[in-house]
């Protein structure tokens, strides 16, 4: 295998692994937040550090997560996985990152 091909393969595997890890961390956040009465996970993107998710608490119905290195996240694939689990996704557009998940909701908050 040529070096360029191997490097591309390694990069693609890193992105896949990082996104799988991020999904699992978000699942944990959603389960913890929902068991504490939260209805919505508010997603913030941060450009510093690596390690995907840092949790915080907001309002009683809202849990907050910070995702580092947002440019490494396959946002569309992540949203599709979450939507398959019957979660609702809203999007936020950022000029430097494009469309990024803004919220993950498991209870309709507009009722």
N, C-alpha and C positions, 0 to 999 in steps of 0.2 A: 504494500500500500504506500502510495506517495505521501510525503510529509503533510502537504496541504490537505489531502483527503483525510488523513488521520486526525489532524488538528480540527477540521470541521466536524468530524464524527465525535471527537472528545467534547467539543463545545456543545453540540446538540444534546449529548448525553448529560452534560452538566445542567443545561436548561431544563431538560425533562426531570432530572432528579430534584432540582431546586423547586420546580413547580409542584411536583408530587409532595415534597416536604411542606411547602407553603399550604397546600390543600389540607394536609393532615393537621397542621397547626391551626388553620381556620376552623376545621371541624371541632377541635378541642375548645377553641374560643367560643364558638356558637353554642356548644353543649353547656359550657360553664355559664355563659351569659344568660341563656334561656332558663337555666335552673335558678337563676337569681332574679328572674322577672323581667329581663330585657326582651324587647321585641325586635330590635334592630342592631346590627353590627355596622358601625360607622368606620369606613376604611380611609386611612390617611396614608399617603405615600411619602416616604422620606428617602433622601438620597445618600444618607450617611450610614456606614456600617453594612454588615451582611448578617443575615440571620432572620430575615423575613418578618417575623411577627413580634411585636411588643404590645402587651395588653394594657388597657386602662379602663377606668370607669367614668362614665359621664352622668347623664341623668338616669333616673330609675328605670326607664324603658330603653335606654341606649347604652350599648357597650362600644368601646373604641379600640381599634387596633391600628398600629403603625406598621407599614410594610416597607422595609428598606430595599434599596436597589430596585425600584419599580421597573426599570428598563429591562430587567432580566425576567420579568413575569410575562407569561403568555396569558394576558388578561382574558382574551376571548375563550380560550380552552378552559381556564379556571371558572369563568362564568357559566359555561355549558355544564361543567361538572356539578356546580352548585345548583343550577336550575334543574338538573336531573333529579336532585334530592328535594325537589319542590320548595326551593327557596327563591325569593324574588330579588332581582338584581337591578340597581339603578347605576347609571354611568355618569362620570364627570370627564369633560375634555380638558386636557392640559396641552399647551402648545409644544412642550418639549417631550411629552410621553404619549400623546394621543389620548384615546379613550381608556379610562382606568375605572375599575369598579369603585363606586362611591359608597353604596350601602348594600348590605345583605339583610333581607327581611324575612322573618318566618311567621309573623302575625301582620295581617292587613292593618296598618296604622291609620288608614283613612276612613275607618268605619265610625 
